[in-house]
Amino acid sequence: MRYGERVLTCLFSLITGLLVMGCSPATVNTNGDRGTLVSTLTKLTDPEENIGALNSAELQILVTQWPTLSEQLAQLGVSLPPDLSLPELDDEEAEALERFLAENGVNTYEDLADLAAAVAGGLVQIPEILVDDFDAFAAQFGRLRPA
């Protein structure tokens, strides 16, 4: 079985399993964005546009459901660290993160890594509303935000 067929089969099985077990209801935030665990997972498995495809509601699902998502993504061949502690995002922070990623051309995991390097190098400034969240996240790695 080719890789693409295997991924689609796994994704179909996962979605079916979530529907049978009862997946989470749609999250709708005050920004008007909506998402579900399934929509978030589906976007994260797209090789062309994953992180950049998430709207603010799906970004909130990503941070609150991280252990579940990372486990399910691993089953689909997308390896992400399962033990990260991601700061929760309120609606305003999620919208700011969505804009920040879009403004910096982040569509894929590789783009996100490039943005992280640009932030670490002091080439890109994090929006003020996201500074505390970034500092909490970066502290897990013993890294501080450039001054």
DSSP file (Angstrom, degrees, kcal/mol; ACC not computed):
  #  RESIDUE AA STRUCTURE BP1 BP2  ACC     N-H-->O    O-->H-N    N-H-->O    O-->H-N    TCO  KAPPA ALPHA  PHI   PSI    X-CA   Y-CA   Z-CA
    1    1 A M              0   0    0      0, 0.0     2,-0.0     0, 0.0     5,-0.0   0.000 360.0 360.0 360.0 132.9    0.0    0.0    0.0
    2    2 A R     >  -     0   0    0      1,-0.1     4,-2.4     4,-0.0     5,-0.2  -0.283 360.0-109.3 -70.1 159.1    1.4    3.4   -0.9
    3    3 A Y  H  > S+     0   0    0      1,-0.2     4,-2.6     2,-0.2     5,-0.2   0.903 117.1  50.9 -56.3 -46.7    2.0    6.0    1.8
    4    4 A G  H  > S+     0   0    0      1,-0.2     4,-2.3     2,-0.2    -1,-0.2   0.889 111.4  47.4 -61.5 -41.1   -0.9    8.2    0.7
    5    5 A E  H  > S+     0   0    0      2,-0.2     4,-2.5     1,-0.2    -1,-0.2   0.893 111.6  51.3 -67.3 -38.8   -3.3    5.4    0.7
    6    6 A R  H  X S+     0   0    0     -4,-2.4     4,-2.6     2,-0.2    -2,-0.2   0.914 110.6  48.2 -64.2 -42.9   -2.1    4.3    4.1
    7    7 A V  H  X S+     0   0    0     -4,-2.6     4,-3.0     2,-0.2    -2,-0.2   0.929 112.8  48.0 -63.5 -45.3   -2.5    7.8    5.5
    8    8 A L  H  X S+     0   0    0     -4,-2.3     4,-2.7     2,-0.2    -2,-0.2   0.898 112.2  49.6 -62.9 -40.0   -6.0    8.1    4.1
    9    9 A T  H  X S+     0   0    0     -4,-2.5     4,-2.5     2,-0.2    -2,-0.2   0.930 113.5  45.7 -64.0 -45.6   -6.9    4.7    5.5
   10   10 A C  H  X S+     0   0    0     -4,-2.6     4,-2.7     2,-0.2    -2,-0.2   0.919 113.8  49.2 -62.4 -43.8   -5.6    5.6    8.9
   11   11 A L  H  X S+     0   0    0     -4,-3.0     4,-2.8     2,-0.2     5,-0.2   0.916 111.4  48.9 -63.5 -43.5   -7.3    8.9    8.8
   12   12 A F  H  X S+     0   0    0     -4,-2.7     4,-2.6     2,-0.2    -1,-0.2   0.923 113.1  47.8 -60.9 -44.5  -10.6    7.4    7.8
   13   13 A S  H  X S+     0   0    0     -4,-2.5     4,-2.5     2,-0.2    -2,-0.2   0.904 112.7  49.0 -63.0 -41.8  -10.3    4.8   10.6
   14   14 A L  H  X S+     0   0    0     -4,-2.7     4,-2.5     2,-0.2    -2,-0.2   0.925 112.4  46.8 -64.9 -45.2   -9.5    7.5   13.1
   15   15 A I  H  X S+     0   0    0     -4,-2.8     4,-2.4     2,-0.2    -2,-0.2   0.919 112.7  50.1 -63.8 -43.3  -12.4    9.7   12.1
   16   16 A T  H  X S+     0   0    0     -4,-2.6     4,-2.4    -5,-0.2    -1,-0.2   0.923 110.9  50.1 -60.3 -43.9  -14.7    6.7   12.2
   17   17 A G  H  X S+     0   0    0     -4,-2.5     4,-2.7     1,-0.2    -2,-0.2   0.903 110.0  49.9 -61.1 -42.3  -13.5    5.8   15.6
   18   18 A L  H  X S+     0   0    0     -4,-2.5     4,-1.3     1,-0.2    -1,-0.2   0.897 111.3  49.0 -64.1 -39.8  -14.0    9.3   16.9
   19   19 A L  H  < S+     0   0    0     -4,-2.4    -2,-0.2     3,-0.2    -1,-0.2   0.899 113.2  46.6 -66.6 -39.8  -17.5    9.4   15.6
   20   20 A V  H  < S+     0   0    0     -4,-2.4    -2,-0.2     1,-0.2    -1,-0.2   0.910 116.8  43.6 -68.0 -41.9  -18.3    6.0   17.1
   21   21 A M  H  < S-     0   0    0     -4,-2.7    -1,-0.2    -5,-0.2    -2,-0.2   0.673 124.9-101.8 -77.1 -15.9  -16.8    7.0   20.5
   22   22 A G     <  -     0   0    0     -4,-1.3    -3,-0.2    -5,-0.2    -2,-0.1   0.788  37.3-138.4  93.3  92.6  -18.4   10.4   20.3
   23   23 A C        -     0   0    0      1,-0.2    -8,-0.0    -5,-0.2    -4,-0.0  -0.311  34.2 -79.5 -80.4 166.5  -16.1   13.2   19.3
   24   24 A S        -     0   0    0      1,-0.1    13,-0.3    -2,-0.1    14,-0.2  -0.270  50.2-107.1 -64.8 147.7  -16.0   16.6   20.9
   25   25 A P        -     0   0    0      0, 0.0    12,-0.1     0, 0.0    -1,-0.1  -0.261  51.3 -75.5 -69.0 164.5  -18.7   19.1   19.8
   26   26 A A        -     0   0    0     10,-0.1     2,-0.5     1,-0.1    10,-0.2  -0.344  42.6-136.2 -61.9 137.8  -17.7   22.0   17.6
   27   27 A T  E     -A   35   0A   0      8,-3.7     8,-1.7    -3,-0.1     2,-0.5  -0.865  22.5-175.1 -93.6 126.4  -15.8   24.8   19.4
   28   28 A V  E     -A   34   0A   0     -2,-0.5     6,-0.2     6,-0.2     2,-0.2  -0.990   6.2-165.5-123.5 122.8  -17.1   28.2   18.4
   29   29 A N    >   -     0   0    0      4,-2.1     3,-2.1    -2,-0.5    28,-0.1  -0.489  38.9 -97.1-102.8 176.5  -15.2   31.2   19.7
   30   30 A T  T 3  S+     0   0    0      1,-0.3    -1,-0.1    -2,-0.2    62,-0.0   0.616 119.0  68.8 -69.0 -10.6  -16.1   34.9   19.9
   31   31 A N  T 3  S-     0   0    0      2,-0.1    -1,-0.3     1,-0.0     3,-0.1   0.569 115.1-114.0 -80.3  -9.0  -14.1   35.4   16.7
   32   32 A G  S <  S+     0   0    0     -3,-2.1     2,-0.2     1,-0.4    -2,-0.1   0.409  74.5 132.1  89.8  -2.1  -16.7   33.4   14.8
   33   33 A D        -     0   0    0      2,-0.0    -4,-2.1    -5,-0.0    -1,-0.4  -0.538  35.8-168.0 -81.0 151.0  -14.3   30.6   14.0
   34   34 A R  E     +A   28   0A   0     -6,-0.2     2,-0.3    -2,-0.2    24,-0.2  -0.964  13.1 155.7-136.9 155.6  -15.3   27.0   14.6
   35   35 A G  E     -A   27   0A   0     -8,-1.7    -8,-3.7    -2,-0.3     2,-0.3  -0.981  21.3-148.2-167.6 165.9  -13.5   23.7   14.7
   36   36 A T     >  -     0   0    0     -2,-0.3     4,-2.3   -10,-0.2     5,-0.2  -0.838  39.7-101.3-132.7 171.2  -13.6   20.2   16.1
   37   37 A L  H  > S+     0   0    0     -2,-0.3     4,-2.5   -13,-0.3     5,-0.2   0.892 124.7  50.6 -59.9 -39.2  -11.0   17.7   17.1
   38   38 A V  H  > S+     0   0    0    -14,-0.2     4,-2.8     2,-0.2    -1,-0.2   0.920 109.9  47.6 -67.2 -44.7  -11.6   16.0   13.7
   39   39 A S  H  > S+     0   0    0      2,-0.2     4,-2.0     1,-0.2    -1,-0.2   0.895 114.1  48.4 -65.1 -37.5  -11.2   19.2   11.7
   40   40 A T  H  X S+     0   0    0     -4,-2.3     4,-2.2     2,-0.2    -2,-0.2   0.941 113.6  46.1 -65.8 -47.2   -8.0   20.1   13.6
   41   41 A L  H  X S+     0   0    0     -4,-2.5     4,-1.1     1,-0.2    -2,-0.2   0.903 110.8  53.1 -62.2 -42.5   -6.5   16.6   13.1
   42   42 A T  H  < S+     0   0    0     -4,-2.8     3,-0.5     1,-0.2     4,-0.3   0.918 111.6  45.3 -60.2 -44.9   -7.4   16.5    9.4
   43   43 A K  H >< S+     0   0    0     -4,-2.0     3,-1.3     1,-0.2    -1,-0.2   0.887 108.3  56.8 -67.6 -38.0   -5.7   19.8    8.8
   44   44 A L  H 3< S+     0   0    0     -4,-2.2    -1,-0.2     1,-0.3    -2,-0.2   0.723 104.4  53.7 -67.6 -19.7   -2.6   18.8   10.8
   45   45 A T  T 3< S+     0   0    0     -4,-1.1    -1,-0.3    -3,-0.5    -2,-0.2   0.497  80.3 107.7 -92.3  -3.7   -2.1   15.7    8.6
   46   46 A D    <   -     0   0    0     -3,-1.3     5,-0.1    -4,-0.3     7,-0.1  -0.637  59.1-155.1 -75.2 121.1   -2.1   17.7    5.3
   47   47 A P  S    S+     0   0    0      0, 0.0     3,-0.2     0, 0.0    -1,-0.2   0.740  88.9  47.6 -70.6 -21.5    1.5   17.7    4.0
   48   48 A E  S    S+     0   0    0      1,-0.3     2,-0.3    60,-0.1    -2,-0.0   0.877 129.4   6.3 -87.4 -41.1    1.0   20.9    2.0
   49   49 A E  S    S+     0   0    0     -6,-0.1    -1,-0.3     1,-0.1    59,-0.2  -0.820  74.7 137.2-148.8 101.2   -0.7   23.2    4.6
   50   50 A N  S >> S+     0   0    0     57,-1.9     3,-1.2    -2,-0.3     4,-0.6   0.767  75.8  27.3-111.8 -75.8   -1.1   22.0    8.1
   51   51 A I  G >4 S+     0   0    0      1,-0.3     3,-1.2    56,-0.2    57,-0.2   0.900 121.9  55.0 -57.4 -41.8   -0.3   24.6   10.8
   52   52 A G  G 34 S+     0   0    0     55,-1.5    -1,-0.3     1,-0.2    56,-0.1   0.655  99.7  61.2 -68.7 -16.0   -1.3   27.4    8.5
   53   53 A A  G <4 S+     0   0    0     -3,-1.2    -1,-0.2    54,-0.4     2,-0.2   0.637  81.0 103.6 -84.9 -14.3   -4.7   26.0    7.8
   54   54 A L    <<  -     0   0    0     -3,-1.2     2,-0.1    -4,-0.6   -19,-0.1  -0.481  60.1-149.4 -73.7 133.9   -5.8   26.1   11.4
   55   55 A N     >  -     0   0    0     -2,-0.2     4,-2.2   -21,-0.2     5,-0.2  -0.363  38.4 -88.9 -89.0-180.0   -8.2   28.9   12.3
   56   56 A S  H  > S+     0   0    0      1,-0.2     4,-1.7     2,-0.2     5,-0.1   0.859 127.5  50.8 -63.4 -36.2   -8.3   30.4   15.8
   57   57 A A  H  > S+     0   0    0      1,-0.2     4,-2.0     2,-0.2    -1,-0.2   0.905 111.3  48.6 -66.5 -40.2  -10.8   27.9   17.2
   58   58 A E  H  > S+     0   0    0    -24,-0.2     4,-2.5     2,-0.2    -2,-0.2   0.833 107.2  55.6 -70.2 -31.3   -8.7   25.0   15.9
   59   59 A L  H  X S+     0   0    0     -4,-2.2     4,-2.0     2,-0.2    -1,-0.2   0.892 107.6  50.0 -64.4 -38.4   -5.6   26.6   17.4
   60   60 A Q  H  X S+     0   0    0     -4,-1.7     4,-2.1     2,-0.2    -2,-0.2   0.901 110.8  48.7 -65.7 -40.0   -7.4   26.5   20.8
   61   61 A I  H  X S+     0   0    0     -4,-2.0     4,-2.8     1,-0.2    -2,-0.2   0.913 107.7  56.9 -63.6 -41.9   -8.3   22.9   20.3
   62   62 A L  H  < S+     0   0    0     -4,-2.5    -2,-0.2     1,-0.2    -1,-0.2   0.923 111.6  40.5 -55.2 -48.1   -4.7   22.2   19.4
   63   63 A V  H  < S+     0   0    0     -4,-2.0     3,-0.4     1,-0.2    23,-0.3   0.842 120.2  42.8 -75.7 -31.7   -3.4   23.5   22.7
   64   64 A T  H  < S+     0   0    0     -4,-2.1    -2,-0.2     1,-0.2    -1,-0.2   0.790 123.0  36.9 -84.0 -26.4   -6.1   22.1   24.9
   65   65 A Q  S  X S+     0   0    0     -4,-2.8     4,-2.7    -5,-0.2     3,-0.3   0.084  78.3 127.3-109.5  21.9   -6.2   18.6   23.2
   66   66 A W  H  > S+     0   0    0     -3,-0.4     4,-3.1     1,-0.2     5,-0.3   0.872  70.2  50.2 -51.3 -50.1   -2.4   18.4   22.6
   67   67 A P  H  > S+     0   0    0      0, 0.0     4,-1.8     0, 0.0    -1,-0.2   0.923 115.2  44.2 -58.8 -42.7   -1.9   14.9   24.2
   68   68 A T  H  > S+     0   0    0     -3,-0.3     4,-2.2     2,-0.2    -2,-0.2   0.934 116.4  46.5 -64.9 -46.9   -4.8   13.4   22.3
   69   69 A L  H  X S+     0   0    0     -4,-2.7     4,-2.9     1,-0.2     5,-0.2   0.912 111.1  50.6 -63.9 -43.6   -3.8   15.0   19.0
   70   70 A S  H  X S+     0   0    0     -4,-3.1     4,-1.8    -5,-0.3    10,-0.3   0.882 111.5  49.1 -65.5 -36.0   -0.1   14.1   19.2
   71   71 A E  H  X S+     0   0    0     -4,-1.8     4,-1.3    -5,-0.3    -1,-0.2   0.922 114.4  44.6 -66.1 -44.1   -1.0   10.5   20.0
   72   72 A Q  H  X S+     0   0    0     -4,-2.2     4,-0.7     1,-0.2    -2,-0.2   0.874 111.8  52.3 -70.2 -37.0   -3.4   10.3   17.0
   73   73 A L  H ><>S+     0   0    0     -4,-2.9     5,-2.7     1,-0.2     3,-0.9   0.881 104.2  57.4 -65.1 -37.4   -0.9   12.1   14.7
   74   74 A A  H ><5S+     0   0    0     -4,-1.8     3,-1.4     1,-0.3    -1,-0.2   0.875 101.5  56.0 -60.8 -36.9    1.8    9.6   15.6
   75   75 A Q  H 3<5S+     0   0    0     -4,-1.3    -1,-0.3     1,-0.3    -2,-0.2   0.750 107.7  50.1 -65.4 -22.7   -0.5    6.8   14.4
   76   76 A L  T <<5S-     0   0    0     -3,-0.9    -1,-0.3    -4,-0.7    -2,-0.2   0.325 126.0-100.7 -97.8   6.2   -0.7    8.6   11.1
   77   77 A G  T < 5S+     0   0    0     -3,-1.4     2,-0.7     1,-0.2    -3,-0.2   0.598  85.9 123.5  87.8  10.8    3.1    8.9   10.8
   78   78 A V      < -     0   0    0     -5,-2.7     2,-0.6    -6,-0.1    -1,-0.2  -0.908  48.8-156.1-105.9 107.0    3.3   12.6   11.9
   79   79 A S        +     0   0    0     -2,-0.7    -8,-0.1    -5,-0.1    -9,-0.1  -0.741  23.6 159.0 -92.5 119.8    5.6   12.7   14.9
   80   80 A L        -     0   0    0     -2,-0.6    -6,-0.1   -10,-0.3    -2,-0.0  -0.972  52.3 -90.1-132.2 148.3    5.3   15.6   17.3
   81   81 A P    >   -     0   0    0      0, 0.0     3,-0.8     0, 0.0   -11,-0.1  -0.408  34.3-162.3 -63.2 121.1    6.4   15.7   21.0
   82   82 A P  T 3  S+     0   0    0      0, 0.0   -12,-0.1     0, 0.0   -11,-0.1   0.699  80.1  61.5 -78.3 -17.9    3.6   14.4   23.1
   83   83 A D  T 3  S+     0   0    0      2,-0.1     2,-0.1   -13,-0.1   -17,-0.0   0.224  71.7 124.5 -99.5  16.3    4.8   15.7   26.4
   84   84 A L    <   -     0   0    0     -3,-0.8     2,-0.7   -18,-0.1    53,-0.0  -0.454  55.0-140.0 -71.1 146.7    4.8   19.4   25.6
   85   85 A S        -     0   0    0     52,-0.1    55,-0.1    -2,-0.1    -2,-0.1  -0.937  21.3-164.5-107.1 111.3    2.8   21.7   27.8
   86   86 A L        -     0   0    0     -2,-0.7     2,-0.1   -23,-0.3   -20,-0.1  -0.813  20.5-118.4-100.4 134.1    1.1   24.3   25.7
   87   87 A P        -     0   0    0      0, 0.0   -24,-0.1     0, 0.0     2,-0.1  -0.429  33.2-110.0 -68.8 140.5   -0.4   27.4   27.2
   88   88 A E        -     0   0    0     -2,-0.1     2,-0.5   -25,-0.1   -28,-0.1  -0.385  30.6-142.5 -67.8 150.1   -4.1   27.8   26.8
   89   89 A L        -     0   0    0    -29,-0.1     2,-0.1   -30,-0.1   -25,-0.1  -0.956   2.4-146.5-117.1 128.8   -5.2   30.6   24.4
   90   90 A D     >  -     0   0    0     -2,-0.5     4,-2.8     1,-0.1     5,-0.2  -0.356  42.7 -91.5 -79.2 176.1   -8.2   32.8   25.0
   91   91 A D  H  > S+     0   0    0      1,-0.2     4,-2.2     2,-0.2     5,-0.2   0.885 127.0  48.6 -58.4 -41.6  -10.1   33.9   21.9
   92   92 A E  H  > S+     0   0    0      2,-0.2     4,-2.1     1,-0.2    -1,-0.2   0.906 113.3  46.6 -67.2 -41.8   -8.1   37.1   21.5
   93   93 A E  H  > S+     0   0    0      2,-0.2     4,-2.6     1,-0.2    -2,-0.2   0.898 111.4  52.1 -66.8 -40.3   -4.8   35.3   21.8
   94   94 A A  H  X S+     0   0    0     -4,-2.8     4,-2.4     2,-0.2    -2,-0.2   0.911 110.6  47.7 -62.9 -41.7   -5.9   32.6   19.4
   95   95 A E  H  X S+     0   0    0     -4,-2.2     4,-2.3    -5,-0.2    -1,-0.2   0.905 111.6  50.6 -64.7 -40.9   -6.8   35.2   16.8
   96   96 A A  H  X S+     0   0    0     -4,-2.1     4,-2.6     2,-0.2    -2,-0.2   0.888 110.9  49.0 -64.2 -38.8   -3.5   37.0   17.3
   97   97 A L  H  X S+     0   0    0     -4,-2.6     4,-2.6     2,-0.2     5,-0.2   0.912 109.2  52.0 -67.0 -41.9   -1.6   33.7   16.8
   98   98 A E  H  X S+     0   0    0     -4,-2.4     4,-2.1     1,-0.2    -2,-0.2   0.931 113.7  44.2 -58.5 -45.7   -3.6   32.9   13.7
   99   99 A R  H  X S+     0   0    0     -4,-2.3     4,-3.3     2,-0.2     5,-0.2   0.914 111.7  53.3 -64.0 -44.1   -2.7   36.4   12.3
  100  100 A F  H  X S+     0   0    0     -4,-2.6     4,-1.2     1,-0.2    -2,-0.2   0.912 110.8  46.1 -59.7 -45.0    1.0   36.1   13.4
  101  101 A L  H  <>S+     0   0    0     -4,-2.6     5,-2.9     2,-0.2    -1,-0.2   0.918 115.1  46.9 -64.4 -43.4    1.4   32.7   11.6
  102  102 A A  H ><5S+     0   0    0     -4,-2.1     3,-1.7    -5,-0.2    -2,-0.2   0.921 109.8  52.7 -65.1 -44.1   -0.3   34.1    8.5
  103  103 A E  H 3<5S+     0   0    0     -4,-3.3    -1,-0.2     1,-0.3    -2,-0.2   0.772 111.9  47.4 -63.1 -25.3    1.7   37.3    8.4
  104  104 A N  T 3<5S-     0   0    0     -4,-1.2    -1,-0.3    -5,-0.2    -2,-0.2   0.198 116.1-112.5-103.9  15.6    4.9   35.2    8.7
  105  105 A G  T < 5 +     0   0    0     -3,-1.7     2,-0.7     1,-0.2    -3,-0.2   0.778  54.5 165.9  65.8  29.9    4.0   32.8    5.9
  106  106 A V      < +     0   0    0     -5,-2.9    -1,-0.2     1,-0.2    -2,-0.1  -0.709  15.2 137.7 -85.0 114.2    3.6   29.8    8.2
  107  107 A N        +     0   0    0     -2,-0.7   -57,-1.9     1,-0.2   -55,-1.5   0.616  63.7  33.2-118.9 -33.1    1.8   26.9    6.4
  108  108 A T  S  > S-     0   0    0    -59,-0.2     4,-2.0   -58,-0.2    -1,-0.2  -0.681  85.9-100.9-124.0 172.6    3.8   23.8    7.4
  109  109 A Y  H  > S+     0   0    0     -2,-0.2     4,-2.1     1,-0.2     5,-0.1   0.866 123.6  54.5 -61.1 -36.0    5.8   22.4   10.3
  110  110 A E  H  > S+     0   0    0      1,-0.2     4,-2.2     2,-0.2    -1,-0.2   0.906 106.2  50.9 -65.1 -41.3    9.0   23.4    8.5
  111  111 A D  H  > S+     0   0    0      1,-0.2     4,-2.4     2,-0.2    -1,-0.2   0.888 108.7  52.6 -61.5 -38.3    7.7   27.0    8.1
  112  112 A L  H  X S+     0   0    0     -4,-2.0     4,-2.4     2,-0.2    -2,-0.2   0.897 108.1  50.3 -65.0 -40.3    7.0   27.0   11.9
  113  113 A A  H  X S+     0   0    0     -4,-2.1     4,-2.0     2,-0.2    -1,-0.2   0.896 110.1  50.7 -64.1 -39.7   10.5   25.8   12.6
  114  114 A D  H  X S+     0   0    0     -4,-2.2     4,-2.2     2,-0.2    -2,-0.2   0.897 110.2  49.6 -63.6 -40.5   11.8   28.7   10.4
  115  115 A L  H  X S+     0   0    0     -4,-2.4     4,-2.6     2,-0.2    -2,-0.2   0.912 108.5  52.9 -65.0 -41.7    9.7   31.2   12.2
  116  116 A A  H  X S+     0   0    0     -4,-2.4     4,-2.7     1,-0.2    -1,-0.2   0.902 109.8  48.7 -60.1 -40.4   11.0   29.9   15.6
  117  117 A A  H  X S+     0   0    0     -4,-2.0     4,-2.1     2,-0.2    -1,-0.2   0.895 110.5  50.7 -65.9 -39.4   14.6   30.4   14.3
  118  118 A A  H  <>S+     0   0    0     -4,-2.2     5,-2.6     2,-0.2     6,-1.1   0.888 112.1  47.1 -65.8 -38.5   13.7   33.9   13.2
  119  119 A V  H ><5S+     0   0    0     -4,-2.6     3,-1.5     4,-0.2    -2,-0.2   0.940 112.5  49.4 -66.0 -46.6   12.2   34.7   16.6
  120  120 A A  H 3<5S+     0   0    0     -4,-2.7    -2,-0.2     1,-0.3    -1,-0.2   0.842 110.6  51.4 -61.2 -33.5   15.3   33.2   18.4
  121  121 A G  T 3<5S-     0   0    0     -4,-2.1    -1,-0.3    -5,-0.2    -2,-0.2   0.451 115.7-116.1 -83.1  -0.6   17.5   35.2   16.1
  122  122 A G  T < 5S+     0   0    0     -3,-1.5    -3,-0.2    -4,-0.2    -2,-0.1   0.625  84.9 117.3  77.5  12.4   15.7   38.4   17.0
  123  123 A L  S   <S+     0   0    0     -5,-2.6     2,-0.4    -6,-0.2    -4,-0.2   0.728  72.9  42.5 -84.2 -22.7   14.5   38.9   13.3
  124  124 A V  S    S-     0   0    0     -6,-1.1     2,-0.4    -9,-0.1    -2,-0.2  -0.985  76.3-141.8-127.7 133.5   10.8   38.6   14.1
  125  125 A Q        -     0   0    0     -2,-0.4    -6,-0.1    -3,-0.1     3,-0.0  -0.781  17.1-129.1 -95.3 135.9    9.0   40.2   17.0
  126  126 A I        -     0   0    0     -2,-0.4     5,-0.1    -7,-0.1    -1,-0.0  -0.651  35.4-101.4 -79.9 136.2    6.3   38.3   18.8
  127  127 A P    >>  -     0   0    0      0, 0.0     3,-2.1     0, 0.0     4,-0.6  -0.307  31.0-118.1 -57.1 141.3    3.0   40.3   19.2
  128  128 A E  G >4 S+     0   0    0      1,-0.3     3,-1.1     2,-0.2     4,-0.5   0.837 112.4  60.3 -50.9 -40.1    2.7   41.7   22.7
  129  129 A I  G 34 S+     0   0    0      1,-0.2    -1,-0.3     2,-0.1     4,-0.3   0.727 109.5  43.3 -64.1 -21.0   -0.4   39.7   23.4
  130  130 A L  G <> S+     0   0    0     -3,-2.1     4,-2.7     1,-0.1    -1,-0.2   0.441  85.4  95.3-102.8  -2.3    1.5   36.4   22.9
  131  131 A V  H <X S+     0   0    0     -3,-1.1     4,-2.8    -4,-0.6     5,-0.2   0.917  85.5  47.0 -60.0 -47.5    4.7   37.2   24.8
  132  132 A D  H  > S+     0   0    0     -4,-0.5     4,-2.2     1,-0.2    -1,-0.2   0.909 113.9  48.6 -62.6 -41.2    3.6   35.6   28.1
  133  133 A D  H  > S+     0   0    0     -4,-0.3     4,-2.2     2,-0.2    -1,-0.2   0.916 112.6  48.4 -63.8 -42.7    2.4   32.4   26.2
  134  134 A F  H  X S+     0   0    0     -4,-2.7     4,-3.2     1,-0.2     5,-0.2   0.926 110.6  50.7 -62.8 -44.9    5.7   32.3   24.3
  135  135 A D  H  X S+     0   0    0     -4,-2.8     4,-1.8     1,-0.2    -1,-0.2   0.899 110.6  49.2 -61.6 -40.7    7.8   32.7   27.4
  136  136 A A  H  X S+     0   0    0     -4,-2.2     4,-0.5    -5,-0.2    -1,-0.2   0.903 115.2  44.7 -64.6 -41.1    5.9   29.9   29.2
  137  137 A F  H >< S+     0   0    0     -4,-2.2     3,-1.2     1,-0.2     4,-0.3   0.941 113.8  47.9 -67.6 -48.3    6.3   27.6   26.2
  138  138 A A  H ><>S+     0   0    0     -4,-3.2     5,-2.0     1,-0.3     3,-1.7   0.788  98.4  69.7 -66.3 -28.5   10.0   28.4   25.6
  139  139 A A  H ><5S+     0   0    0     -4,-1.8     3,-1.3     1,-0.3    -1,-0.3   0.779  86.5  67.9 -62.0 -25.9   10.9   28.0   29.3
  140  140 A Q  T <<5S+     0   0    0     -3,-1.2    -1,-0.3    -4,-0.5    -2,-0.2   0.761 106.0  41.4 -62.8 -23.4   10.3   24.2   28.8
  141  141 A F  T < 5S-     0   0    0     -3,-1.7    -1,-0.3    -4,-0.3    -2,-0.2   0.302 117.6-110.7-106.9   6.7   13.4   24.2   26.7
  142  142 A G  T < 5S+     0   0    0     -3,-1.3     2,-0.4     1,-0.3    -3,-0.2   0.750  76.4 132.4  70.1  23.5   15.4   26.5   28.8
  143  143 A R      < -     0   0    0     -5,-2.0     2,-0.3    -8,-0.1    -1,-0.3  -0.879  42.4-155.3-111.9 139.5   15.3   29.2   26.2
  144  144 A L        -     0   0    0     -2,-0.4     3,-0.1    -3,-0.1    -9,-0.0  -0.799  29.3-101.2-107.4 154.4   14.4   32.8   26.8
  145  145 A R        -     0   0    0     -2,-0.3   -25,-0.1     1,-0.1    -1,-0.0  -0.493  47.1-100.2 -69.9 139.3   13.0   35.1   24.2
  146  146 A P              0   0    0      0, 0.0    -1,-0.1     0, 0.0   -25,-0.1  -0.342 360.0 360.0 -59.9 142.1   15.6   37.5   22.7
  147  147 A A              0   0    0     -3,-0.1    -2,-0.1    -2,-0.0   -25,-0.0   0.470 360.0 360.0 -76.3 360.0   15.5   40.9   24.3
